């Protein structure tokens, strides 16, 4: 049996970590887009898109779980799928000319 204080502590920890991910992911996405606008390089555009997708996954996974009441497993799945897609786009950006 899980105690209410343990559940509250875990929920608070998740919110803190997801907020950090959103801030850092948003900054990385912003700086990647800024570099893309300066250089026009397709690879930097793909890099920005990849980090944006990963950051979106963190946002949606947390939002669906805490705000919309979707179960934790579904929220984690949404986050994981978008993280996978984001990393695939980042991997592409490393090989794009």
Secondary structure, DSSP 8 states (H G I E B T S, - for coil): ---HHHHHHHHHHHHHHHHHHHHHHHHHHHHHHHHHHHH--HHHHHHHHHHHHHHHHHHHHHHHHHTS---HHHHHHHHHHHHHHHHHHHHHHHH--
